[in-house]
Amino acid sequence: MKYILIILLLAVFLGLGSGFYIKPEDEATGNLLIGLSISAGFFILMPLFIYHRWKDKNVKDYMLTKENILKMQEYQNSKDKK
């Protein structure tokens, strides 16, 4: 998955670069390449990246629940006593 994300990121940057390079000569094709690259970045790359980063994580660990608040208070109290 890591290599797929890297390849996709490079493809998006390559598409953006080529779009900006072609734009002065052929504005319609340049705008098309830029638009497709940005769309691929937002609709394909970002969801894959978010899935890759969160797939093995427990969302409860990052939510502000009563248990987590108590853990933070206990940690702060033990830190203050040292």
Jmol script that loads the backbone (N, CA, C; Angstrom):
load data "model"
ATOM      1  N   MET A   1       0.830  -1.189   0.000  1.00  0.00           N
ATOM      2  CA  MET A   1       0.000   0.000   0.000  1.00  0.00           C
ATOM      3  C   MET A   1       0.873   1.252   0.000  1.00  0.00           C
ATOM      4  N   LYS A   2       2.003   1.182   0.712  1.00  0.00           N
ATOM      5  CA  LYS A   2       2.889   2.326   0.796  1.00  0.00           C
ATOM      6  C   LYS A   2       3.417   2.705  -0.590  1.00  0.00           C
ATOM      7  N   TYR A   3       3.789   1.704  -1.360  1.00  0.00           N
ATOM      8  CA  TYR A   3       4.350   1.976  -2.683  1.00  0.00           C
ATOM      9  C   TYR A   3       3.281   2.470  -3.658  1.00  0.00           C
ATOM     10  N   ILE A   4       2.064   1.993  -3.495  1.00  0.00           N
ATOM     11  CA  ILE A   4       0.955   2.480  -4.324  1.00  0.00           C
ATOM     12  C   ILE A   4       0.725   3.960  -4.058  1.00  0.00           C
ATOM     13  N   LEU A   5       0.753   4.346  -2.784  1.00  0.00           N
ATOM     14  CA  LEU A   5       0.567   5.749  -2.430  1.00  0.00           C
ATOM     15  C   LEU A   5       1.692   6.618  -2.985  1.00  0.00           C
ATOM     16  N   ILE A   6       2.910   6.134  -2.914  1.00  0.00           N
ATOM     17  CA  ILE A   6       4.040   6.912  -3.443  1.00  0.00           C
ATOM     18  C   ILE A   6       3.926   7.070  -4.949  1.00  0.00           C
ATOM     19  N   ILE A   7       3.577   5.990  -5.637  1.00  0.00           N
ATOM     20  CA  ILE A   7       3.427   6.051  -7.094  1.00  0.00           C
ATOM     21  C   ILE A   7       2.295   6.996  -7.487  1.00  0.00           C
ATOM     22  N   LEU A   8       1.184   6.936  -6.755  1.00  0.00           N
ATOM     23  CA  LEU A   8       0.055   7.821  -7.039  1.00  0.00           C
ATOM     24  C   LEU A   8       0.428   9.277  -6.787  1.00  0.00           C
ATOM     25  N   LEU A   9       1.168   9.537  -5.713  1.00  0.00           N
ATOM     26  CA  LEU A   9       1.590  10.903  -5.416  1.00  0.00           C
ATOM     27  C   LEU A   9       2.511  11.429  -6.511  1.00  0.00           C
ATOM     28  N   LEU A  10       3.431  10.601  -6.962  1.00  0.00           N
ATOM     29  CA  LEU A  10       4.315  11.016  -8.051  1.00  0.00           C
ATOM     30  C   LEU A  10       3.533  11.254  -9.338  1.00  0.00           C
ATOM     31  N   ALA A  11       2.526  10.416  -9.595  1.00  0.00           N
ATOM     32  CA  ALA A  11       1.707  10.601 -10.797  1.00  0.00           C
ATOM     33  C   ALA A  11       0.925  11.915 -10.729  1.00  0.00           C
ATOM     34  N   VAL A  12       0.412  12.251  -9.549  1.00  0.00           N
ATOM     35  CA  VAL A  12      -0.322  13.517  -9.393  1.00  0.00           C
ATOM     36  C   VAL A  12       0.620  14.691  -9.617  1.00  0.00           C
ATOM     37  N   PHE A  13       1.816  14.634  -9.021  1.00  0.00           N
ATOM     38  CA  PHE A  13       2.775  15.725  -9.226  1.00  0.00           C
ATOM     39  C   PHE A  13       3.235  15.810 -10.673  1.00  0.00           C
ATOM     40  N   LEU A  14       3.430  14.675 -11.303  1.00  0.00           N
ATOM     41  CA  LEU A  14       3.826  14.658 -12.708  1.00  0.00           C
ATOM     42  C   LEU A  14       2.720  15.254 -13.584  1.00  0.00           C
ATOM     43  N   GLY A  15       1.469  14.906 -13.288  1.00  0.00           N
ATOM     44  CA  GLY A  15       0.349  15.464 -14.028  1.00  0.00           C
ATOM     45  C   GLY A  15       0.225  16.968 -13.843  1.00  0.00           C
ATOM     46  N   LEU A  16       0.424  17.426 -12.608  1.00  0.00           N
ATOM     47  CA  LEU A  16       0.376  18.869 -12.358  1.00  0.00           C
ATOM     48  C   LEU A  16       1.508  19.589 -13.091  1.00  0.00           C
ATOM     49  N   GLY A  17       2.686  19.028 -12.984  1.00  0.00           N
ATOM     50  CA  GLY A  17       3.831  19.653 -13.651  1.00  0.00           C
ATOM     51  C   GLY A  17       3.663  19.720 -15.152  1.00  0.00           C
ATOM     52  N   SER A  18       3.219  18.610 -15.732  1.00  0.00           N
ATOM     53  CA  SER A  18       3.034  18.616 -17.183  1.00  0.00           C
ATOM     54  C   SER A  18       1.879  19.528 -17.587  1.00  0.00           C
ATOM     55  N   GLY A  19       0.871  19.616 -16.756  1.00  0.00           N
ATOM     56  CA  GLY A  19      -0.240  20.526 -17.049  1.00  0.00           C
ATOM     57  C   GLY A  19       0.196  21.976 -17.061  1.00  0.00           C
ATOM     58  N   PHE A  20       0.999  22.349 -16.061  1.00  0.00           N
ATOM     59  CA  PHE A  20       1.499  23.721 -16.033  1.00  0.00           C
ATOM     60  C   PHE A  20       2.519  23.983 -17.141  1.00  0.00           C
ATOM     61  N   TYR A  21       3.234  22.947 -17.556  1.00  0.00           N
ATOM     62  CA  TYR A  21       4.207  23.101 -18.647  1.00  0.00           C
ATOM     63  C   TYR A  21       3.496  23.273 -19.992  1.00  0.00           C
ATOM     64  N   ILE A  22       2.408  22.520 -20.202  1.00  0.00           N
ATOM     65  CA  ILE A  22       1.676  22.564 -21.476  1.00  0.00           C
ATOM     66  C   ILE A  22       0.738  23.766 -21.556  1.00  0.00           C
ATOM     67  N   LYS A  23       0.311  24.289 -20.416  1.00  0.00           N
ATOM     68  CA  LYS A  23      -0.714  25.334 -20.380  1.00  0.00           C
ATOM     69  C   LYS A  23      -0.402  26.557 -21.249  1.00  0.00           C
ATOM     70  N   PRO A  24       0.821  27.078 -21.294  1.00  0.00           N
ATOM     71  CA  PRO A  24       1.044  28.255 -22.164  1.00  0.00           C
ATOM     72  C   PRO A  24       0.826  27.970 -23.653  1.00  0.00           C
ATOM     73  N   GLU A  25       1.099  26.755 -24.086  1.00  0.00           N
ATOM     74  CA  GLU A  25       0.942  26.430 -25.510  1.00  0.00           C
ATOM     75  C   GLU A  25      -0.490  26.014 -25.842  1.00  0.00           C
ATOM     76  N   ASP A  26      -1.064  25.135 -25.021  1.00  0.00           N
ATOM     77  CA  ASP A  26      -2.416  24.628 -25.252  1.00  0.00           C
ATOM     78  C   ASP A  26      -3.173  24.699 -23.935  1.00  0.00           C
ATOM     79  N   GLU A  27      -3.917  25.788 -23.758  1.00  0.00           N
ATOM     80  CA  GLU A  27      -4.539  26.062 -22.471  1.00  0.00           C
ATOM     81  C   GLU A  27      -5.582  25.016 -22.081  1.00  0.00           C
ATOM     82  N   ALA A  28      -6.351  24.537 -23.038  1.00  0.00           N
ATOM     83  CA  ALA A  28      -7.406  23.566 -22.726  1.00  0.00           C
ATOM     84  C   ALA A  28      -6.818  22.253 -22.216  1.00  0.00           C
ATOM     85  N   THR A  29      -5.793  21.749 -22.874  1.00  0.00           N
ATOM     86  CA  THR A  29      -5.159  20.500 -22.453  1.00  0.00           C
ATOM     87  C   THR A  29      -4.447  20.680 -21.116  1.00  0.00           C
ATOM     88  N   GLY A  30      -3.797  21.814 -20.926  1.00  0.00           N
ATOM     89  CA  GLY A  30      -3.132  22.101 -19.660  1.00  0.00           C
ATOM     90  C   GLY A  30      -4.105  22.135 -18.504  1.00  0.00           C
ATOM     91  N   ASN A  31      -5.231  22.829 -18.711  1.00  0.00           N
ATOM     92  CA  ASN A  31      -6.252  22.888 -17.665  1.00  0.00           C
ATOM     93  C   ASN A  31      -6.848  21.511 -17.385  1.00  0.00           C
ATOM     94  N   LEU A  32      -7.010  20.700 -18.429  1.00  0.00           N
ATOM     95  CA  LEU A  32      -7.532  19.348 -18.255  1.00  0.00           C
ATOM     96  C   LEU A  32      -6.586  18.505 -17.405  1.00  0.00           C
ATOM     97  N   LEU A  33      -5.300  18.560 -17.713  1.00  0.00           N
ATOM     98  CA  LEU A  33      -4.321  17.790 -16.940  1.00  0.00           C
ATOM     99  C   LEU A  33      -4.253  18.256 -15.487  1.00  0.00           C
ATOM    100  N   ILE A  34      -4.285  19.551 -15.278  1.00  0.00           N
ATOM    101  CA  ILE A  34      -4.254  20.086 -13.916  1.00  0.00           C
ATOM    102  C   ILE A  34      -5.506  19.651 -13.152  1.00  0.00           C
ATOM    103  N   GLY A  35      -6.658  19.761 -13.777  1.00  0.00           N
ATOM    104  CA  GLY A  35      -7.913  19.374 -13.124  1.00  0.00           C
ATOM    105  C   GLY A  35      -7.973  17.889 -12.803  1.00  0.00           C
ATOM    106  N   LEU A  36      -7.535  17.058 -13.747  1.00  0.00           N
ATOM    107  CA  LEU A  36      -7.537  15.611 -13.491  1.00  0.00           C
ATOM    108  C   LEU A  36      -6.560  15.242 -12.376  1.00  0.00           C
ATOM    109  N   SER A  37      -5.418  15.908 -12.344  1.00  0.00           N
ATOM    110  CA  SER A  37      -4.435  15.619 -11.300  1.00  0.00           C
ATOM    111  C   SER A  37      -4.955  16.011  -9.924  1.00  0.00           C
ATOM    112  N   ILE A  38      -5.568  17.170  -9.829  1.00  0.00           N
ATOM    113  CA  ILE A  38      -6.114  17.609  -8.541  1.00  0.00           C
ATOM    114  C   ILE A  38      -7.271  16.711  -8.117  1.00  0.00           C
ATOM    115  N   SER A  39      -8.123  16.328  -9.066  1.00  0.00           N
ATOM    116  CA  SER A  39      -9.234  15.430  -8.746  1.00  0.00           C
ATOM    117  C   SER A  39      -8.731  14.065  -8.274  1.00  0.00           C
ATOM    118  N   ALA A  40      -7.720  13.536  -8.941  1.00  0.00           N
ATOM    119  CA  ALA A  40      -7.149  12.247  -8.522  1.00  0.00           C
ATOM    120  C   ALA A  40      -6.531  12.369  -7.141  1.00  0.00           C
ATOM    121  N   GLY A  41      -5.902  13.493  -6.861  1.00  0.00           N
ATOM    122  CA  GLY A  41      -5.318  13.704  -5.541  1.00  0.00           C
ATOM    123  C   GLY A  41      -6.359  13.730  -4.445  1.00  0.00           C
ATOM    124  N   PHE A  42      -7.481  14.403  -4.684  1.00  0.00           N
ATOM    125  CA  PHE A  42      -8.505  14.520  -3.657  1.00  0.00           C
ATOM    126  C   PHE A  42      -9.394  13.290  -3.551  1.00  0.00           C
ATOM    127  N   PHE A  43      -9.771  12.699  -4.670  1.00  0.00           N
ATOM    128  CA  PHE A  43     -10.756  11.623  -4.627  1.00  0.00           C
ATOM    129  C   PHE A  43     -10.157  10.221  -4.600  1.00  0.00           C
ATOM    130  N   ILE A  44      -8.891  10.076  -4.930  1.00  0.00           N
ATOM    131  CA  ILE A  44      -8.262   8.753  -4.918  1.00  0.00           C
ATOM    132  C   ILE A  44      -7.131   8.700  -3.890  1.00  0.00           C
ATOM    133  N   LEU A  45      -6.186   9.633  -3.991  1.00  0.00           N
ATOM    134  CA  LEU A  45      -5.003   9.598  -3.139  1.00  0.00           C
ATOM    135  C   LEU A  45      -5.342   9.852  -1.668  1.00  0.00           C
ATOM    136  N   MET A  46      -6.102  10.893  -1.374  1.00  0.00           N
ATOM    137  CA  MET A  46      -6.391  11.225   0.026  1.00  0.00           C
ATOM    138  C   MET A  46      -7.175  10.126   0.748  1.00  0.00           C
ATOM    139  N   PRO A  47      -8.250   9.561   0.177  1.00  0.00           N
ATOM    140  CA  PRO A  47      -8.934   8.473   0.894  1.00  0.00           C
ATOM    141  C   PRO A  47      -8.049   7.250   1.110  1.00  0.00           C
ATOM    142  N   LEU A  48      -7.211   6.911   0.119  1.00  0.00           N
ATOM    143  CA  LEU A  48      -6.291   5.785   0.303  1.00  0.00           C
ATOM    144  C   LEU A  48      -5.275   6.079   1.394  1.00  0.00           C
ATOM    145  N   PHE A  49      -4.770   7.296   1.438  1.00  0.00           N
ATOM    146  CA  PHE A  49      -3.813   7.675   2.471  1.00  0.00           C
ATOM    147  C   PHE A  49      -4.453   7.633   3.856  1.00  0.00           C
ATOM    148  N   ILE A  50      -5.649   8.165   3.979  1.00  0.00           N
ATOM    149  CA  ILE A  50      -6.337   8.163   5.274  1.00  0.00           C
ATOM    150  C   ILE A  50      -6.624   6.732   5.715  1.00  0.00           C
ATOM    151  N   TYR A  51      -7.058   5.881   4.805  1.00  0.00           N
ATOM    152  CA  TYR A  51      -7.298   4.476   5.145  1.00  0.00           C
ATOM    153  C   TYR A  51      -6.001   3.801   5.585  1.00  0.00           C
ATOM    154  N   HIS A  52      -4.920   4.059   4.862  1.00  0.00           N
ATOM    155  CA  HIS A  52      -3.634   3.449   5.182  1.00  0.00           C
ATOM    156  C   HIS A  52      -3.154   3.866   6.574  1.00  0.00           C
ATOM    157  N   ARG A  53      -3.339   5.119   6.947  1.00  0.00           N
ATOM    158  CA  ARG A  53      -2.862   5.595   8.239  1.00  0.00           C
ATOM    159  C   ARG A  53      -3.744   5.145   9.401  1.00  0.00           C
ATOM    160  N   TRP A  54      -5.036   4.902   9.183  1.00  0.00           N
ATOM    161  CA  TRP A  54      -5.958   4.595  10.271  1.00  0.00           C
ATOM    162  C   TRP A  54      -6.377   3.133  10.324  1.00  0.00           C
ATOM    163  N   LYS A  55      -5.904   2.263   9.440  1.00  0.00           N
ATOM    164  CA  LYS A  55      -6.449   0.912   9.357  1.00  0.00           C
ATOM    165  C   LYS A  55      -6.200   0.063  10.598  1.00  0.00           C
ATOM    166  N   ASP A  56      -5.104   0.237  11.318  1.00  0.00           N
ATOM    167  CA  ASP A  56      -4.821  -0.571  12.496  1.00  0.00           C
ATOM    168  C   ASP A  56      -4.980   0.197  13.801  1.00  0.00           C
ATOM    169  N   LYS A  57      -5.625   1.316  13.765  1.00  0.00           N
ATOM    170  CA  LYS A  57      -5.776   2.142  14.956  1.00  0.00           C
ATOM    171  C   LYS A  57      -7.189   2.023  15.520  1.00  0.00           C
ATOM    172  N   ASN A  58      -7.285   2.176  16.817  1.00  0.00           N
ATOM    173  CA  ASN A  58      -8.579   2.169  17.485  1.00  0.00           C
ATOM    174  C   ASN A  58      -9.023   3.613  17.679  1.00  0.00           C
ATOM    175  N   VAL A  59     -10.168   3.957  17.152  1.00  0.00           N
ATOM    176  CA  VAL A  59     -10.651   5.332  17.197  1.00  0.00           C
ATOM    177  C   VAL A  59     -10.948   5.744  18.636  1.00  0.00           C
ATOM    178  N   LYS A  60     -11.321   4.805  19.480  1.00  0.00           N
ATOM    179  CA  LYS A  60     -11.621   5.105  20.889  1.00  0.00           C
ATOM    180  C   LYS A  60     -10.413   5.715  21.602  1.00  0.00           C
ATOM    181  N   ASP A  61      -9.211   5.353  21.185  1.00  0.00           N
ATOM    182  CA  ASP A  61      -8.010   5.893  21.828  1.00  0.00           C
ATOM    183  C   ASP A  61      -7.856   7.387  21.588  1.00  0.00           C
ATOM    184  N   TYR A  62      -8.456   7.910  20.548  1.00  0.00           N
ATOM    185  CA  TYR A  62      -8.292   9.312  20.195  1.00  0.00           C
ATOM    186  C   TYR A  62      -9.521  10.153  20.533  1.00  0.00           C
ATOM    187  N   MET A  63     -10.558   9.523  21.095  1.00  0.00           N
ATOM    188  CA  MET A  63     -11.763  10.252  21.470  1.00  0.00           C
ATOM    189  C   MET A  63     -11.658  10.706  22.916  1.00  0.00           C
ATOM    190  N   LEU A  64     -12.287  11.800  23.226  1.00  0.00           N
ATOM    191  CA  LEU A  64     -12.273  12.330  24.574  1.00  0.00           C
ATOM    192  C   LEU A  64     -13.412  11.694  25.371  1.00  0.00           C
ATOM    193  N   THR A  65     -13.132  10.530  25.953  1.00  0.00           N
ATOM    194  CA  THR A  65     -14.116   9.820  26.766  1.00  0.00           C
ATOM    195  C   THR A  65     -13.774  10.011  28.234  1.00  0.00           C
ATOM    196  N   LYS A  66     -14.675   9.582  29.082  1.00  0.00           N
ATOM    197  CA  LYS A  66     -14.459   9.729  30.519  1.00  0.00           C
ATOM    198  C   LYS A  66     -13.212   8.974  30.976  1.00  0.00           C
ATOM    199  N   GLU A  67     -13.008   7.779  30.420  1.00  0.00           N
ATOM    200  CA  GLU A  67     -11.827   6.993  30.792  1.00  0.00           C
ATOM    201  C   GLU A  67     -10.535   7.696  30.383  1.00  0.00           C
ATOM    202  N   ASN A  68     -10.532   8.268  29.193  1.00  0.00           N
ATOM    203  CA  ASN A  68      -9.327   8.965  28.728  1.00  0.00           C
ATOM    204  C   ASN A  68      -9.061  10.233  29.533  1.00  0.00           C
ATOM    205  N   ILE A  69     -10.114  10.911  29.946  1.00  0.00           N
ATOM    206  CA  ILE A  69      -9.939  12.098  30.787  1.00  0.00           C
ATOM    207  C   ILE A  69      -9.328  11.700  32.119  1.00  0.00           C
ATOM    208  N   LEU A  70      -9.805  10.609  32.709  1.00  0.00           N
ATOM    209  CA  LEU A  70      -9.239  10.131  33.971  1.00  0.00           C
ATOM    210  C   LEU A  70      -7.776   9.712  33.809  1.00  0.00           C
ATOM    211  N   LYS A  71      -7.454   9.065  32.691  1.00  0.00           N
ATOM    212  CA  LYS A  71      -6.057   8.681  32.426  1.00  0.00           C
ATOM    213  C   LYS A  71      -5.169   9.917  32.332  1.00  0.00           C
ATOM    214  N   MET A  72      -5.658  10.955  31.654  1.00  0.00           N
ATOM    215  CA  MET A  72      -4.875  12.180  31.516  1.00  0.00           C
ATOM    216  C   MET A  72      -4.678  12.858  32.867  1.00  0.00           C
ATOM    217  N   GLN A  73      -5.734  12.870  33.707  1.00  0.00           N
ATOM    218  CA  GLN A  73      -5.613  13.477  35.024  1.00  0.00           C
ATOM    219  C   GLN A  73      -4.644  12.701  35.897  1.00  0.00           C
ATOM    220  N   GLU A  74      -4.711  11.371  35.855  1.00  0.00           N
ATOM    221  CA  GLU A  74      -3.787  10.552  36.633  1.00  0.00           C
ATOM    222  C   GLU A  74      -2.346  10.764  36.163  1.00  0.00           C
ATOM    223  N   TYR A  75      -2.152  10.857  34.867  1.00  0.00           N
ATOM    224  CA  TYR A  75      -0.814  11.086  34.324  1.00  0.00           C
ATOM    225  C   TYR A  75      -0.294  12.453  34.757  1.00  0.00           C
ATOM    226  N   GLN A  76      -1.135  13.455  34.710  1.00  0.00           N
ATOM    227  CA  GLN A  76      -0.741  14.809  35.105  1.00  0.00           C
ATOM    228  C   GLN A  76      -0.410  14.856  36.598  1.00  0.00           C
ATOM    229  N   ASN A  77      -1.216  14.172  37.422  1.00  0.00           N
ATOM    230  CA  ASN A  77      -0.954  14.142  38.858  1.00  0.00           C
ATOM    231  C   ASN A  77       0.346  13.429  39.174  1.00  0.00           C
ATOM    232  N   SER A  78       0.613  12.331  38.512  1.00  0.00           N
ATOM    233  CA  SER A  78       1.862  11.609  38.762  1.00  0.00           C
ATOM    234  C   SER A  78       3.066  12.400  38.268  1.00  0.00           C
ATOM    235  N   LYS A  79       2.877  13.164  37.220  1.00  0.00           N
ATOM    236  CA  LYS A  79       3.961  13.982  36.666  1.00  0.00           C
ATOM    237  C   LYS A  79       4.253  15.161  37.614  1.00  0.00           C
ATOM    238  N   ASP A  80       3.203  15.718  38.218  1.00  0.00           N
ATOM    239  CA  ASP A  80       3.384  16.854  39.132  1.00  0.00           C
ATOM    240  C   ASP A  80       4.075  16.421  40.421  1.00  0.00           C
ATOM    241  N   LYS A  81       3.882  15.198  40.856  1.00  0.00           N
ATOM    242  CA  LYS A  81       4.465  14.722  42.110  1.00  0.00           C
ATOM    243  C   LYS A  81       5.962  14.483  41.993  1.00  0.00           C
ATOM    244  N   LYS A  82       6.439  14.288  40.775  1.00  0.00           N
ATOM    245  CA  LYS A  82       7.883  14.017  40.585  1.00  0.00           C
ATOM    246  C   LYS A  82       8.646  15.250  40.645  1.00  0.00           C
TER     247      LYS A  82
END
end "model"
wireframe off; spacefill off
backbone 0.3
color backbone group
